[in-house]
Amino acid sequence: MGRLNRLLRPRSIAVIGGGVWCANVIEQCRKVGFQGDIWPVHPTKPEVGGLATYPSIETLPSAPDASFIGVNRNVTIEAVAALSAVGAGGAICFASGFREASAELLDGAALEQALLEAAGDMPIIGPNCYGLLNLLDGAALWPDQHGTTRCDSGVAIITQSSNIAINLTMQRRGLPVAYVVTAGNQAQTGLAEIGQALLEDSRVTALGLHIEGIGDLRAFEALARRATELGKPIVALKIGRSDQARAATISHTASLAGSDAGARALLRRLGIGQVDDLSAFLEALKLLHITGPLSSNRIASASCSGGEASLMADAAHTYQIDFPPLTPTQSDGLRAALGPKVALANPLDYHTYIWGDAAAMTATFTALLQGDLSLGIVVLDFPRTDRCDGAEWDLVIDSVEATMTATGRPMGILASLTDTMPEAVAQDLMARGIVPFSGMKEAMAAIDLAANLPAMTTDALFLEPPADKGSTLSEAEAKSALAQFGLRVPGADRAISPETAAAVADSVGFPVVLKGEGVAHKTEAGAVALGLSTASQVETAARAMPTDSFLVEEMLTAVLAELLVGVTHDPAHGYVLTLAAGGTLTEILKDSRSLLVPASRTHIRAALEQLRIAPLLAGYRGAAPADMNAVLDAIDAIQSYVMANPVAEIEVNPLMVMADRAVAADALIRTGGET
């Protein structure tokens, strides 16, 4: 664990302050069975939490491994300085009112800088955080109640929200939690550094991150790289989908590439699985704790109800989960176990003929799990223990366990409702190595994540920022700049009047496209005319446009598809490469995929194949297929320009895709953050 080892796995804890929060820390340490020394520090109170106090940090028996500082923000700085001076292992800073409150407190940023200077080389977590729970060794620098229990191995959870951390500790899903750490405002120590330290503990099986904002992208890359090396998966719940990374509205790309697009692209690039709610977060961690990443998305499901089988199929429909048809081997085995009356399928409704017959259920589940499958599921909602007898349900558990032994495949028991998976049952299933899924939707999200974890991209992100100020290039200037990096553009020339536009059109060659310069969103503004075939048509069209300068271009024909290719600088995630349906379809379809620069040709091709307009690129209804190498060359040219000339924004829309080439019909470049 390196720098954070003493703080995360302390053998001595100092509790600084005399309020209820500090007394709670002492109580929670007792509850989790902390075996080390606990030293309360207070200048006037004789005892805190039933323990005799020390009047100052300097009078402690030795430098504490970990400290909980539960005093106001000004005294927190003094305490941090004193702890650093005596060689303490690290501290939790509970107080708020630092940089996170800069909008409300004029001195917040200055006090945070003073806190960092006071800490020096000593690690601090926070400020404005609850602290940490180590349930492996029994340490609780935690000022409130929590619902966790000790475990021998489990998952680690880091969150920037202390209240969400408390809520997660109250889960009743049987998930063994090894660590809970709240990061607060990450003044010194960020999620990535904490996460890497936790993953180094051999008893931690997976890492869960609740993320409000990502600070150090290089540190996040290092975290993902180390997780890959250790073979320990990461699950992220990233909030902020409604925010836009940028306020600019001069391009379609800016509206498509919001902060959520950048965050999702970043997490995919780093090989981190993403979920959208807390329930799926816990279910995914539970599955990964037991099975690790699944070998494929091919699963089988069995239940004693046709309704449940249908619900399973429907629940998986929106995910990348496959219920493959039964093979002859599976069908023969199931027919032998179930007899002639049961319709065989996957998901399977095995009816109730074999209910209560452990041998028959084992034979059924074992037959179903033959073939190329990564996971078997038995749908089973457990009865209320206060009103019902669950003895027959225990036989199903025994049969699932016997099937796992016979087949060597992981299995889960899935309660369709979270209410019908009692905590005691979930804990028993976990102890047997059976995944106790709580809720169909949550289970499908977890399986989808575990089966489709992306491989980490090894190329480092491009993070060089654009200039603070810049300008917006004209279309002709943008095309010329991009053409120098290999982007193909139409033959064109400029004109400064309707009359000269007509003359230029003769030299370009009819038919032509006429565009008014200096106009954003030309189609909406009436500043573009297509397919003009005479000089007279060109002059007439020019006079109708709201501008005095024009671009005359060759008219591109035999176009198979129009793409948008854009790059925007997202300060939180790097440069977001957006691929979308282009032209007039951009706003209508909102059909886009996002990657981060630099993106490989393999990943770009895969993203293009996920677009709804992908069939047009493949050759739709007998049309010729697009020249995909030309498309990839065009996108590479745009990326190369960005990496050589960091800019705020580039958009090529449309990139006209044909059977033998890909040509940028329009281009925009904004060079800096302010114009």
N, C-alpha and C positions, 0 to 999 in steps of 0.2 A: 504493500500500500504506500510505500515511500513516505512522502512528506506528510500524509494524512494519517499514518498508521497509529500514532499515539492518540490522536483525537477520535478516530473511529473505533479503536479497540483499547480503551483506557483501563489502566489498573488503579488509577487514582483520579478522583473528580473533585474539583473545587466548585462550590456553589456560592456565587458572589451576589449578595443582596439579602434583604430580610423580608421581602413581601411574600404573598401567597404563592406566586409563581415559583419562587425558590424552594419553599417548603414542599411544593408539589414535585419538584425534581427529585428531592430526597425520597419522597414517598414512592415515586415511580421506580427509582433505583432499587428500593427494597422489594417492590412487587415483582420485578423481573429477576431478582436474585443476584444483584451485583455483589461480587465477592471482594472488591477492592476497598480502598479508603475513600471516605466522603468527608470533605472538609468545608463546612460553611464559613463564609467570611463576612463579618459585619463589625463596624467600629464600635457599636454601643450595645447591641442585643447580646445577651449571654448565650442564647441558643436559638437555632432555627431548625424546624422540623424534628425536634427532639434531640438534636446533636449540639454539643458545645461548639461555640464559634471561635474563630481566630480574628483578631482585630484588624489584620491587614494581610495582603497577599505576601508581603515580605516575611511575615511570621509563620507561614505554613511550614510543615516539617520538611517538605522538599517541593521541587517544581511539579505541579500537577500535570498529568498526561492530558486531561481535558478539563475545560472550565465552562460552566454556564453562567453568563453574565446577565443578571436580571435587574439591572438598575437603569436610570434614565440615560439619555443619549450622551450627555456631557460626561457623566461619571463613567459611562461605558468606555469612552476614549481613555480616561485615566486608568481604568482597570486593565484594558488591553496593553497599554504601555508598561504597566507594572508586571503583568504576566510575561510579556516578551522579555523584559529585563531579567527575570529569574530563570528563563529557559523553559517555560511551559510548552506543552505539546500542541496546544491549539485551544480555540475558544468558540463558543456559540454566542453570537450577539443578538439578544432577544429584542432590544429596543428598536423602535422605528423612528422616523423623522430625519432620515439621511437623504441620499440622492433620490430615492423613490418618492420623496415628498417635496421635490424641488418646486413644483407648481404651487404648493401651499406655503412652504417655508423658504424664505430667501437664503437662509444659511445652510440648507440641507446638503448641497454639493460641497461646500467648504468643510462642513463637519465630517463628511465621508472621507475627504482627502486627509483630514487630520487623523481619522481612524486608521486609514491605511498606513500612514506614516508611523503611528503608534505601534501597529502590529509588526512592522519590519518584516522579518523572515518567518515569523510565527503564523501558521495558518489560522484564518478565521472563517467561519461560515455565517452568512447573513450580511448585514444586519436585517432586522425585521423578519426574523424566522423563529420557528418553534424549536429547532434543534434536530436531534437524531435519536433513533432507537436501534440498538444492536441486539437482536433477539437470538443470535448465535452464542455470544459470550455473556449476555446479560448486562447491558449498560443502557441507561435511559437518561440522556440529557434532554428532558422532555417535561414541559411545565403544565401538563394537563392530563386528563384521562386518555387512554387509548385501548384498543380492543385486541391487541396482538398477544401471542403467547410464544414461549421459547420454542426453538426448532433446531434440528441438527444441520439442515440445509434448506435452502429456499431461494426466493427471488428477492432482489433489491429494488426498492422504489424510491425515486427522487422526484420531488415536486416543488414548484415555486410558490405553491399556495399551502399555507399551514393548515387551513381549515379543510381543504381537500385531503391533505395527508391524514388528518384525524378521521375523516369519513372513510377513507380507504382502510384504515386499521380496524374499522368496525365490520368489515365484510364477514359473511358467514358461509363462504363458498368453499371452505377447506383449503384455501391457498396458503401454503407456508411462506411467511414473510421473514426474510433474514435481516434486512435493514430497511428502515424508513428514514430518509433524510430530507429536510426542507432546506432549500437553498436561499430563500429570501431574495434580496436584491443582487446577490452575486457580486458584491463590491470587490472582493479579492478572489474568492474561490468559486468557480463556475460549475454548472451541471456536468460539463464534460470531464473536468478533473476529478470531481467526486465520483462520477460514474466509473471512470477508469480505475480508481482506487478500489471501489467495491467489486468490480469484476476480477481483480487480482486475488480476491479471497476464493479459495478453491471450493468453498461450501456454497457459493452463490452460483445459481444455475442460469439465471436470466436477469435482465435489467429492464425495468419499466420507467419511462420518463414522462412526466406531465410537464409540458413546455409552454410557457407563456411567450418567451422570446429567446432567441439564440444569440449569444454574444460573440464569442471567439470561434469563428468558423474553422480555423486551423485546428483548434483544440477539439472541435467536434469531429473533424476528419481523423484525428489521432485516436479519439475514443472508438470510432467505428472500426478503424484498422485493428486496434487491439482486441476488440470484441470478436472480429473475424479470426484473428490469430488464435484466440482462446476457444473458439467454437461456441461462444455464448451469445444467443440472440438478444436483440434489443427491441422493445415495443414502445412506441411513442404515441401520446395523445397530445397533439398540437392544437392549441386554441387560436382563435383570431381569423377564422375563415371569412368574416365579413369585411375585414380591412383591406384596403388597397395598398400595395407597396409604394405606389407613387401617385401623385395628384395630377400628373400630366394627362391631357385628354386629346392631344393632337393626333393620336393614332389609334387604330383598333387594338394594337398590341397592348397598349397601356391598360385598356379595360379588361383584356383577357388575362394578363400576367399579373394578377394581384398577389398579395403576400401569401395567400393560401397556395396558389400555384407554385410559387417559389419554394415554400416549405415542403410541399409534397415532392417536388422534384429533388430537393436536397435530401430528404429522407430516403427516397428510392435510390439515389446515387450512392448513399452511404450504406445501403443494405439494411436499413432499419424499417421494420414493419410499422404500419400506421393504422390506428383505429380511430373511431369518431366519438366514442362515448366511454364512460367509466366502466360500465358493465362488460363491454367487449374487451376493454383493457385488462380487467381481472381474469376473464375467461382465457384470453390469449396467453397471459403469463402462466396460468394454471396448466394449459396444454403444453406449453414449451418447457415448463418445469419437469413434466413427466416424460414427454416424448422427444423434446428438442424439435427442430424443424422437421416437418413431414417430408417423406421422400417424393411424394407426388400429390396431386389434387384428387386422386381416385379413391373414393371411399365407398363403404357399404353400410346400409342401415337396416335394422330389423325392429319391428314393433308388433304388438298383438292387436293392432287396430289399423284398418284401412284409412281412417281419418288421420291418424298420426303419420302414416306413410306418405299421404298426400301433403300434409303440412311440412314434412321434411323436404320433399321435392320442391315445394313452393319456396320454403325458407332459403334454399340454396340457389334459387333461380337467378338472383341478382349478383351472385358471387362466382368466382372462378373455381367452382367445385364440380366434380364430375361423379355421378352415380353410373358407372359403366354397366352395360347390359350383362346379364349372367352368362357365364361360359357353360359349355356342356358339362364340365366337371362340377361346377357349382350346382347346376340344375339337377344332375343325377344325385348328388349328395343330399340336396334339400328334399327331393322327391322321396328318397329313402327315409328321411327323418320325419317328414310331414304327411306323407300319404298323398292320395290322388285329389283331395278336395281343395287344396290350397293353390291359388294362382301364384306362380313364381315370378318375381320381379325384384328389382333393386331401385328404390327402397322396398323392403319386403314386409308384407303383412302376413305374419305366420299364424294368425288367428289365435284362438285360445285352446286348441286341441291339446297342446303340450304344456299348458300352464300347470305349474306345480311338479312337473316331471324334469328333474335336473338333468338326467342323462339325455333326454330327448332335446332339451334346450341346448345343451352343450353340443350335441350332434348337429343341430340346426345352425348355431352360430359358427361352428367350425367349418361346416360346408360352405356357408356364405363367405367366409374369409379366405377361401382359396383364390388363387389368381393374383393379378398385379394390383394390389391395393395397399394404401399407406395407413389406413385407419378403419376400424370397425366400430359401429355405434349401435347400442341397444337403447331404444327409447323406453323410459321407465319413470313414471311419476309415482313418488312414494306417498303412502297414506299418512294421514295425521296420526301422530303417535298417541295423542290424548283421547282419541275416539276409535281407533282402528287397530287391528293386529297386522303387523307387517311381516310375519314369518315367511309367507310365500314369496315375498319380494326378495328376501335373503337368498332364496334358491336361485333367483336370476343372477344375483351378484356372484354366487358361487360358480354358476355356469359360465359367466363371462370370464372369471378368473381362470377356470379350467380351459376355456377356449384360447386365452392368451398363452397359456403354457403349451397347448397343443400346436398352435400356429406360429408362435413367436411374433405375432403382430400386436401393435398397440391397440387398445380399445378404450372406449368411453361409454359411460351410461349417462344418457341425456334426459333430464326432466324438462318437459316442454314449458313448465312454469317455474320461475325462480322460487315460488312458494313451496314447490313440491320436491325440493332437494334439501332435506334437513341437514343442518351443519354436521351432526354426528355421523350421518351416512356419508356425507362428502369427505369427512376426515378418514373414515374407514376405507372408502374407495381409494383415496390418495395413498394410504398406507399399503394397499394392495397393488399399487401401480396402475389403477384404473382412473381415467380422467372423469371427474364428476362435473358434467356440464349442467349449468343452470340457465335455462331459457334457450329456445331454439334460435332466435335471431342472433343472440350473443354468441352462441356456439358456432353458428355458421361463419360469423365474422372472425372468430378465433381460428377456425379451421382454414379459412381462406388465407389468413395471414401466415399461419404456420406452413401451409402448402406452397405458398407463392412468395416467400421471402426473396427479395432481389439480391443478386450478388453485388458486392461493393465494387464501385468503379475505382480503379487504382490511380487514374490520372488526378492530379491535384486540381482543385477549383481555381479558376482565374478570378482574382479578387482585386486587381489594380483598379482604383476608382477613377471615374471620369473627372474632368476639370469641374471646379465649382461653378464656373460660368462658361457659357458657350453661345453657339448660334445654331439656327436651323438652316441646313443647306437647301438650296433649290433642288428640284427633282433632277435637273441636268447635272448639277454638281454632285449630288449623291450617287447617281448612276456612274459618273466618270470615276469617282473615288472607288466604288465597289468593283468596277470593271478592271481596275489595276490589280485587284486580288483574284481575278479570274471569273467574276460574275458576268454572264452573257447578257447584253442589253440590246434593244432594237436599234437599227439604224435611225438616226434622228438629227435634227438641226433646230436652232432657235430662230425666232422671228420677233420683231419688235412692233409690228403693226399687222392689221388684217391683210393689207396688200402684200407685204413681204412674206406672210405666212402662205399665201397662195403661190408665190414664186418658189418658196422653199419646198412646197409639196411636190412641184414638178421635178425638182432634183432628187428628192427622196424616193419618189416613185409611187404611183397610186396602186391600191387604195392606201389611205393614211389615217392616222389617229391625230386629232388636234386636241391639245391640252392647254388650258390657261395656267400660267405660272403664278406662284405666290398664293395659291388657294388651297386650303386644307379640305379634305373630303370633297374632291372635285365633282364626283357624280352628283352628290346632293346639291352642290352649288351651281350646277349647270355649266361646269368648266371642262367638260370632256365631250368630244364628239367622235364617234367610231365610223369606220367604213366609208370615209369621204372619197369619192372617186373622180372629182373634177376640181380645178382651181377655184371655180365659182362657188362650189359647195364649201370649200375651205374658208374663203373670204366671208361668206355669209355666216358660217358658224362662228368665226372669230369675232365678228361684230356683235354677236349675241352674248358673248362671254363677259363676265365682270372683271376684266383685266386688260392690260395693254401689251403684255408680252406672252409669247406662246412657245410651245414645243411641238414640233411636227415630227411624227414617228411613222415608221412602217407599220402597217396593219398586220398583226400576227393572225394566222389562220390555222386550221386543223388542230385547234387546241382541245386536248382531252380533259384537262382539269385545271382549275385555278387554285393556287395555294397562297396562304399568307406565311411568310417567314419573318419573324421579328425577334429582336433581342432588346431587353430592357435591363437597366442596372437596378437591381433590388438590393439596397444596402444591407438588408438582413440575411440574404442568401446568396449573393453573387450576381452573375449575369444570367437572366432567365431567357432561354431560347424557346420561343413559342412557334409551334407548327399548327396551322389551322386551315379550314376551308377558306378560300380567298375570294376576292372580288366582292360582288354584291351579296354573296352568301355569308360573309363573315358574321355580321350582326344577327342574321336570321337564324343560322344554325348553331352558332356558338360552339362549333365543333373543333376543339383544340386539345393539344397535348403539350406539356411543358417539360423541358430538360434544362440542365445547367451547362454552361460553357466551361471547358470544352466537352462536347458530346461526341462520341464515336459514331462512325457510319453505321455500325451495327445497331446502336441504340436509336439513332435517328430513323433508320429504316423500320425498326419495330414500332416506334411512335407513329410514323406515317401509316403503318398497317392497322393501327387502332382507330384512325379517324373514320367517321361515318362515310366519308367520300372515298375511302380506300378502294372500293370496287372500280371507280373511274380510273385509278392509277393502274389497276391490274388488267384492264381491258374489259369494259362493261358491255354486255350484249353484243359481242362480236367485234367491238372496236379494238383497235390496236392497243397493246399495253404501252404505258408511258416509259420513257427512257429514264429508269430509276437512277442509273449512274450519273446522268446529267443533273437530276434533282439533287442527289447527294453532293455532287460537285458544287452546285450553286449554294447549298447550305454551308458547306465547308468554306467557300469563299467569304461568306458573310461572317462566319465565326473568325476566320483569319483576320479580317479587317478589324473586328472588335478587339482581338488580342494584340494587334499592332497599334490600334488607335482607340483606347478605351473611351467609349462615348456613353451618353445617357440613354440613347435610344436609336435603334435602326428598325425600319420596317420596309420590306419588299412585299407589296400587295397590289396586284397579283403577280406571283411567279407563274407565268404561263407554261404549262407542261404539255409537251407534244411527244410524238412517238420517237423523235430523233434529237430532241434538244429541250432545254428549259431556259426561258428568257424572262428577265425582270422587266415587266411592263411599267412598273412604277416603283419609286424608292424614296425613302425619307431618312434623313440622319439628323439627329439633334446632338450636338457635340458635348454640351455640358449641362449641369444641373439647372442653371438659370440662363434665360435668354434675354 
